[in-house]
């Protein structure tokens, strides 16, 4: 859609807005042009409000050498996206291109005039102005009240305010916070985080630690009843935990108590909102605190050996200590049936420069899972790559052969072919592999979903004559179609028979997709007739088919488009 504006202005144009936002957000932004208000133009920037579900504040920065970037306080914009509201403001700037210099000059004049006026006011006049503003702006009044309380060390009032800011009940109209109310609650939580940081800056870090932990507890308890689809509450909660970390860094609490609190939060099954990591607090915890964290984590893992949070915490701690053997022992306590844990151990050992031990663990994984149909393919790849790298090509072939016996899949056949080809012994291996797949085809006849893997393997090899022999009474429609497509030039009569059968089956289904498939089959059949020199027969066949299906107007349109 063209809005009819100059392509470039101030270093950006419509194409830049579309590239930043994506086609969908750009088109949505066109719908919000009339919702832009309060445009304030500065040197290389612009601010405005856009009315949507809520009133959102948008800021754009731009210039001849920097292109354009944008920020919006809508949920999508807060995730770092160039949203539809940014697009609307950008397009508004483009439409007002000619007036931008005048608006910039006016903005500078207003700012200068305001600064001069404020500087000239007396103390009483300034107080009267502030009182007037806080009487009209509740949020400004709250922020100033908090600053005043913190300045006079009225910590009871500060605590009451933080509790009120994080209290979800005013937003939970039906017992939970709906999506539409989540952003307002998130703004309050973010304000609580700012207050906690201000406390720390004012020398009240110890008090900020306690209040932050109280706020985090409220958030953890409330989060299960919040529709935070856009993640805005989670972001605000992260700001609160960040304020807690900052306060702990300034006024280090008792290390043992901090360790117990952190481990309790990490292992709390209800904690879906914070992402606390005890290692972030290493400086505050010190050696004794970290030792207590390690002790608590080990005790928790003994109580819940299969607990995900317990295992993850212990893994983080052991990894941070750099003790590879302890990490291997931790992984070895719960080996996954697929062999994925064996692979993880092997990778850790190889990273530590212990390649020989790494391969031993990987080989053990293959041995332990030798009878399993499913083994993590990455483990098999790992072992075979190491074998190939160290001149053990025959061993790599043996592994691939064993996997084919169990998996009986085209992927396993292709992997064996690659390994045996690299070892220069594919012809002998191929004969044995086809015997394995032939046995499976006989055993699974009539009961397998899809045609035999044997036919797929022959097609993948390009052995069409063998594929035609095996296809009789065995192949499914997908394999027949692939066989016909590959044989159109060499065996047009056989391929034509396949296409005609598939066309008959395809006359029943309706819809664009089905009609496109039918048209493709007809085109293939026509090519076969051309190769056989029987195009007149195809013309008669097509005429009869169009007459039979003439009531399907969309099909007729699609056939016409394909020249049929």
C-alpha positions in Angstrom: 0.0 0.0 0.0 1.4 3.4 -1.0 0.8 6.4 1.4 1.9 8.8 -1.3 4.8 10.4 0.7 8.4 11.2 -0.2 10.5 8.0 -0.1 13.3 9.4 2.1 13.4 12.1 4.9 15.7 12.6 7.8 17.6 9.4 6.9 14.7 7.0 6.6 11.7 6.3 4.5 8.7 3.9 4.2 10.9 1.0 3.1 12.9 1.4 6.3 9.8 1.3 8.4 8.5 -1.8 6.6 11.8 -3.6 7.0 12.0 -2.8 10.7 8.4 -3.7 11.5 7.5 -6.5 9.0 4.7 -6.4 6.6 1.9 -7.2 9.1 2.9 -4.5 11.6 3.5 -2.0 8.8 0.0 -2.5 7.4 -1.5 -2.3 11.0 0.4 0.9 11.5 -1.3 2.5 8.5 -4.6 2.1 10.5 -3.3 4.1 13.4 -2.3 7.3 11.6 -5.3 9.2 12.9 -4.5 7.9 16.5 -1.1 9.8 16.7 -1.2 12.9 18.8 1.2 15.2 20.8 4.0 15.0 18.2 7.1 16.6 19.7 10.1 16.9 17.3 13.6 17.3 18.6 17.1 17.1 17.0 17.2 13.6 15.6 14.2 12.4 17.6 10.5 12.6 17.9 8.0 11.7 20.7 4.3 11.1 20.4 1.3 9.3 21.9 -0.7 6.7 20.0 -4.1 5.7 21.2 -4.9 2.0 20.9 -6.2 -0.4 23.6 -4.4 2.1 25.8 -2.5 5.3 25.2 1.1 4.4 24.3 4.1 6.6 24.4 6.4 6.3 21.3 9.9 7.6 20.8 11.8 7.5 17.5 15.4 8.3 16.9 16.6 9.0 13.3 19.2 10.8 11.3 20.9 10.8 7.9 23.6 8.4 9.0 21.8 6.2 11.5 18.5 5.3 9.9 15.6 5.0 12.3 15.0 3.2 15.6 12.0 3.2 17.8 10.7 2.4 21.3 7.1 2.0 22.5 5.7 1.1 25.9 3.1 -1.2 24.4 3.6 -4.9 25.4 5.0 -5.8 21.9 7.2 -2.7 21.8 8.6 -3.5 25.3 9.9 -6.8 23.9 12.2 -4.7 21.6 10.0 -4.9 18.5 9.3 -2.0 16.1 5.6 -2.1 16.6 2.6 -0.7 14.7 2.6 2.4 16.9 6.2 3.1 15.9 5.2 2.7 12.3 2.3 5.1 12.7 4.5 7.8 14.3 7.2 7.2 11.6 4.7 7.7 8.8 3.4 10.8 10.5 6.9 12.2 10.5 7.2 11.4 6.8 3.9 13.2 6.0 5.1 16.3 7.9 8.5 16.4 6.2 8.3 20.0 5.2 7.4 21.3 8.6 10.1 19.3 10.6 12.7 22.1 10.6 10.2 24.6 11.8 8.9 22.2 14.5 12.5 21.5 15.7 13.2 25.2 16.0 9.9 25.7 17.9 10.7 22.8 20.3 14.1 24.3 21.1 12.5 27.7 21.7 9.9 26.2 24.0 12.5 24.3 26.0 14.7 27.4 26.3 11.8 29.5 27.3 10.6 26.9 29.9 14.1 26.7 31.4 14.3 30.5 31.6 10.9 30.8 33.2 11.5 28.1 35.8 14.9 29.7 36.7 13.2 33.0 37.3 10.5 31.6 39.6 10.7 32.2 43.3 10.8 29.3 45.8 7.2 29.9 46.7 6.1 30.0 43.1 8.0 26.7 42.3 6.3 25.0 45.3 2.9 26.2 44.1 3.6 24.8 40.7 4.7 21.4 42.1 1.6 21.3 44.3 -0.6 22.1 41.3 1.0 19.3 39.3 0.8 16.6 42.0 -2.8 17.5 42.6 -3.6 16.6 38.9 -1.1 13.8 38.4 -1.6 10.9 40.8 1.5 8.9 39.6 3.7 11.9 40.0 2.4 12.5 43.5 3.1 8.9 44.4 6.7 9.1 43.1 7.4 12.2 45.0 5.8 10.8 48.1 8.1 7.9 47.9 11.1 10.1 47.5 10.1 12.2 50.4 9.5 9.1 52.6 12.9 7.7 51.6 14.6 11.0 52.3 13.2 11.3 55.8 13.8 7.5 56.3 10.1 6.9 56.8 10.6 3.2 56.0 7.2 2.2 57.2 5.6 4.4 54.5 8.0 3.1 51.9 7.1 -0.4 52.8 3.4 0.3 52.7 3.8 1.8 49.2 5.8 -1.1 47.8 3.3 -3.5 49.2 0.5 -1.5 47.5 2.4 -1.4 44.2 2.9 -5.2 44.1 -0.6 -6.1 45.5 -2.4 -7.9 42.6 -5.9 -7.7 44.2 -7.0 -4.3 42.8 -6.4 -5.8 39.2 -7.9 -9.2 39.9 -11.6 -8.5 39.1 -12.5 -12.2 38.8 -9.9 -13.7 41.1 -7.1 -13.4 38.5 -5.5 -10.6 36.4 -6.7 -10.7 32.8 -4.6 -10.0 29.8 -6.0 -6.4 29.4 -5.0 -5.5 33.0 -1.5 -7.2 33.1 0.3 -4.2 31.6 -1.1 -1.8 34.3 -0.1 -4.1 37.0 3.3 -4.5 35.4 3.8 -0.7 35.5 3.2 -0.7 39.2 5.6 -3.5 39.8 8.2 -1.6 37.7 7.6 1.4 39.9 8.2 -0.7 43.0 11.6 -1.8 41.5 12.5 1.9 40.9 11.7 2.7 44.5 13.9 -0.2 45.7 16.8 1.0 43.7 16.2 4.5 45.1 16.4 3.2 48.6 19.7 1.5 47.8 21.0 4.8 46.4 19.9 6.7 49.5 21.9 4.4 51.8 19.1 2.1 52.8 20.3 -1.1 50.9 19.7 -3.4 53.8 16.1 -2.3 54.0 15.8 -2.6 50.2 16.9 -6.2 50.4 14.1 -7.1 52.8 11.4 -5.2 50.9 12.6 -6.7 47.6 12.3 -10.2 49.0 8.8 -9.4 50.3 7.8 -8.1 46.8 9.2 -11.2 45.1 7.2 -13.4 47.5 4.0 -11.6 46.5 4.9 -11.9 42.8 5.6 -15.6 43.0 2.3 -16.3 44.8 0.3 -14.1 42.3 1.9 -15.0 39.0 -0.1 -18.2 38.5 -3.3 -16.1 38.4 -2.0 -13.6 35.8 -2.4 -13.8 32.1 1.0 -12.5 31.2 1.0 -13.5 27.5 3.1 -10.6 26.6 5.6 -11.2 29.4 5.3 -7.6 30.8 4.8 -8.8 34.4 7.8 -11.1 34.0 9.9 -8.2 32.8 8.8 -6.0 35.8 9.5 -8.9 38.2 13.0 -9.2 36.7 13.5 -5.5 37.5 12.6 -6.3 41.1 15.0 -9.2 41.3 17.6 -6.9 39.7 17.0 -4.3 42.5 17.4 -7.1 45.1 20.8 -8.2 43.5 21.9 -4.5 43.4 21.0 -4.0 47.1 22.8 -7.2 48.2 25.9 -6.0 46.4 25.9 -2.8 48.4 24.8 -4.1 51.8 25.8 -7.7 52.0 23.3 -9.6 54.2 24.1 -12.6 56.3 25.6 -15.1 53.7 24.0 -18.2 55.2 20.5 -16.5 55.3 20.9 -15.2 51.7 22.0 -18.7 50.6 18.9 -20.3 52.2 16.6 -17.7 50.6 18.1 -18.1 47.1 18.0 -21.9 47.2 14.4 -21.8 48.5 13.4 -19.5 45.6 15.1 -21.6 42.9 13.6 -24.9 44.2 10.1 -23.3 44.7 7.8 -25.2 42.3 5.4 -22.2 42.3 8.2 -19.8 41.2 7.4 -19.2 37.5 8.1 -15.5 37.4 11.7 -15.0 38.6 14.9 -16.4 37.1 17.2 -16.2 40.2 20.6 -17.6 39.9 22.7 -18.0 43.1 25.9 -17.6 41.1 24.8 -14.0 40.3 25.1 -13.3 44.0 28.6 -14.9 44.3 30.2 -11.6 45.6 27.5 -11.1 48.2 27.5 -14.8 49.3 31.3 -15.1 49.6 33.0 -18.5 50.1 30.8 -19.4 53.2 27.6 -18.5 51.4 28.5 -20.4 48.3 29.4 -23.4 50.4 26.0 -23.2 52.1 24.3 -23.0 48.7 26.2 -26.1 47.6 25.3 -28.0 50.8 21.6 -27.1 50.5 21.6 -28.1 46.8 23.2 -31.5 47.6 20.6 -32.1 50.4 17.8 -31.2 48.0 19.1 -33.5 45.3 19.3 -36.4 47.8 15.7 -35.8 48.7 14.5 -35.5 45.1 17.1 -37.3 42.8 14.9 -36.9 39.8 13.8 -33.3 40.5 14.5 -31.0 37.5 15.2 -27.9 39.6 17.4 -29.7 42.0 19.5 -31.3 39.2 19.7 -28.0 37.3 20.9 -26.1 40.4 23.5 -28.6 41.3 24.7 -28.7 37.7 25.1 -24.9 37.7 27.1 -25.0 40.9 29.4 -27.9 39.8 30.0 -26.4 36.4 31.0 -23.1 38.0 33.5 -24.9 40.2 35.1 -26.4 37.1 35.1 -29.9 38.5 34.5 -32.0 35.3 34.7 -35.3 37.2 32.0 -34.1 39.7 29.9 -33.0 36.7 30.3 -36.4 35.0 29.3 -38.1 38.2 26.2 -35.9 38.5 25.1 -36.7 34.9 25.9 -40.4 35.5 23.3 -40.7 38.3 20.4 -40.5 35.8 21.3 -41.8 32.3 18.6 -41.1 29.8 17.3 -44.2 27.9 18.1 -42.6 24.5 21.8 -42.2 25.3 21.5 -38.4 25.3 23.2 -38.2 28.7 26.1 -40.3 27.5 26.6 -37.8 24.7 26.4 -34.9 27.1 29.1 -36.5 29.3 31.3 -37.1 26.2 31.0 -33.5 25.1 31.9 -32.2 28.6 35.0 -34.5 28.6 36.0 -33.5 25.1 35.7 -29.8 26.0 38.0 -30.5 28.9 40.6 -32.0 26.6 39.9 -35.6 27.5 38.9 -36.9 24.1 39.8 -40.5 24.8 37.6 -40.7 27.8 34.9 -38.9 25.9 34.8 -41.6 23.2 34.7 -44.3 25.9 31.6 -42.8 27.3 30.0 -42.4 23.9 30.8 -46.0 23.0 29.3 -47.1 26.3 26.2 -45.3 25.4 25.9 -47.2 22.2 26.6 -50.5 24.0 24.1 -49.9 26.7 21.4 -49.0 24.1 22.4 -51.6 21.5 19.1 -53.3 21.6 17.0 -50.1 21.6 15.2 -49.1 18.4 15.6 -45.5 19.2 19.0 -44.1 20.1 19.7 -40.4 20.0 21.1 -39.8 16.5 23.5 -37.2 17.8 25.3 -39.9 19.9 25.6 -42.2 16.8 26.9 -39.3 14.8 29.4 -38.4 17.5 30.9 -41.9 17.6 31.0 -42.3 13.8 32.6 -38.9 13.3 35.4 -39.7 15.9 35.9 -43.1 14.2 36.3 -41.5 10.8 38.6 -38.8 12.2 40.9 -41.4 13.7 41.1 -43.7 10.7 38.5 -46.2 12.1 36.2 -46.1 9.0 35.4 -49.9 9.3 34.1 -49.3 12.9 32.0 -46.4 11.7 30.4 -48.7 9.1 29.7 -51.4 11.7 27.9 -48.8 13.9 25.8 -47.6 10.9 25.0 -51.2 9.9 23.8 -52.1 13.4 21.6 -49.0 13.5 20.0 -50.0 10.1 19.2 -53.5 11.5 17.3 -51.9 14.3 15.8 -48.8 12.8 15.0 -50.0 9.2 14.7 -46.4 8.1 15.7 -44.5 4.9 17.8 -42.2 7.1 19.7 -45.1 8.5 20.3 -46.5 5.0 21.6 -43.2 3.8 24.0 -42.9 6.7 25.3 -46.4 6.1 25.8 -45.6 2.5 27.8 -42.4 3.4 30.0 -44.3 5.9 30.6 -47.3 3.6 31.2 -45.0 0.6 33.9 -43.2 2.6 35.4 -46.6 3.5 35.3 -47.7 -0.2 33.1 -50.7 0.5 29.6 -49.6 -0.4 28.8 -52.3 -3.0 29.2 -55.1 -0.5 27.4 -53.3 2.2 24.6 -52.3 -0.1 23.8 -55.9 -1.0 23.6 -56.8 2.7 21.6 -53.7 3.6 19.0 -54.4 0.8 18.6 -58.0 2.2 17.8 -56.5 5.6 15.2 -54.1 4.1 13.8 -56.9 2.0 13.2 -59.1 5.1 11.4 -56.2 6.7 9.3 -55.6 3.6 8.1 -59.3 3.7 7.5 -59.2 7.4 5.6 -55.9 7.4 3.6 -56.6 4.2 0.0 -55.3 4.7 0.7 -54.0 8.2 3.1 -51.1 7.7 2.0 -47.5 7.6 3.4 -46.4 4.2 5.3 -48.4 1.7 8.4 -50.5 2.5 11.6 -48.7 3.2 13.2 -51.0 0.6 11.5 -49.1 -2.2 12.5 -45.7 -0.7 16.1 -47.0 -0.6 16.1 -48.2 -4.2 14.6 -44.9 -5.3 17.2 -43.0 -3.3 19.9 -45.0 -5.0 18.4 -44.3 -8.5 17.9 -48.1 -9.0 14.6 -47.7 -10.9 14.5 -51.2 -12.4 14.7 -52.8 -9.0 12.3 -50.3 -7.6 9.7 -51.2 -10.3 10.1 -54.9 -9.4 9.6 -54.3 -5.7 6.8 -51.8 -6.1 4.3 -54.4 -7.5 1.8 -55.1 -4.7 4.1 -53.3 -2.1 4.4 -49.6 -2.9 2.1 -47.0 -1.5 0.8 -44.1 -3.6 3.6 -41.7 -2.6 6.2 -44.2 -3.8 4.3 -44.9 -7.0 4.2 -41.2 -7.8 7.9 -40.8 -7.1 8.7 -43.8 -9.2 6.6 -42.5 -12.1 8.2 -39.0 -11.8 11.7 -40.5 -12.0 10.7 -42.8 -14.9 8.8 -40.5 -17.2 11.5 -40.4 -19.8 12.8 -44.0 -19.6 9.6 -45.9 -19.1 6.8 -43.5 -20.2 4.2 -46.3 -20.6 4.7 -47.6 -17.1 4.7 -44.1 -15.7 1.5 -43.3 -17.6 -0.3 -46.2 -16.0 0.6 -45.0 -12.6 -0.5 -41.4 -13.3 -3.9 -42.5 -14.7 -4.6 -44.6 -11.6 -3.6 -41.7 -9.3 -5.8 -39.3 -11.4 -8.8 -41.6 -10.9 -8.2 -41.6 -7.1 -7.8 -37.8 -7.1 -11.1 -36.9 -8.8 -13.0 -37.2 -5.5 -11.3 -34.7 -3.2 -12.1 -31.0 -3.6 -10.4 -27.8 -2.7 -7.6 -25.8 -4.2 -4.9 -28.1 -2.9 -6.5 -31.2 -4.3 -7.2 -29.4 -7.6 -3.5 -28.3 -7.9 -2.5 -31.9 -7.2 -4.8 -33.2 -9.9 -3.5 -30.7 -12.4 0.1 -31.8 -11.7 -0.8 -35.4 -12.3 -2.5 -34.4 -15.6 0.5 -32.5 -16.7 2.7 -35.5 -16.0 0.3 -37.8 -17.9 0.4 -35.4 -20.9 4.2 -35.6 -20.9 4.1 -39.4 -21.0 1.7 -39.3 -24.0 4.0 -36.9 -25.7 6.9 -39.3 -25.2 4.8 -42.1 -26.5 3.5 -40.1 -29.5 -0.1 -40.5 -28.4 -1.1 -36.9 -27.6 -4.5 -37.3 -29.4 -5.4 -39.9 -26.8 -4.6 -37.5 -24.0 -6.7 -34.8 -25.6 -9.7 -37.2 -25.7 -9.1 -38.3 -22.1 -8.8 -34.7 -20.9 -11.9 -33.6 -22.7 -13.9 -36.4 -21.1 -12.5 -35.6 -17.6 -13.4 -31.9 -18.0 -16.9 -32.8 -19.0 -17.2 -35.2 -16.1 -16.1 -32.6 -13.6 -17.5 -29.4 -15.3 -19.5 -28.3 -12.3 -16.4 -27.7 -10.3 -15.7 -24.2 -11.5 -12.6 -23.6 -9.4 -11.1 -26.8 -10.9 -11.8 -25.6 -14.4 -10.1 -22.3 -13.6 -7.0 -24.1 -12.3 -6.9 -26.5 -15.3 -7.1 -23.5 -17.6 -4.3 -21.8 -15.8 -2.1 -24.8 -16.3 -3.0 -25.1 -20.0 -5.1 -28.2 -19.6 
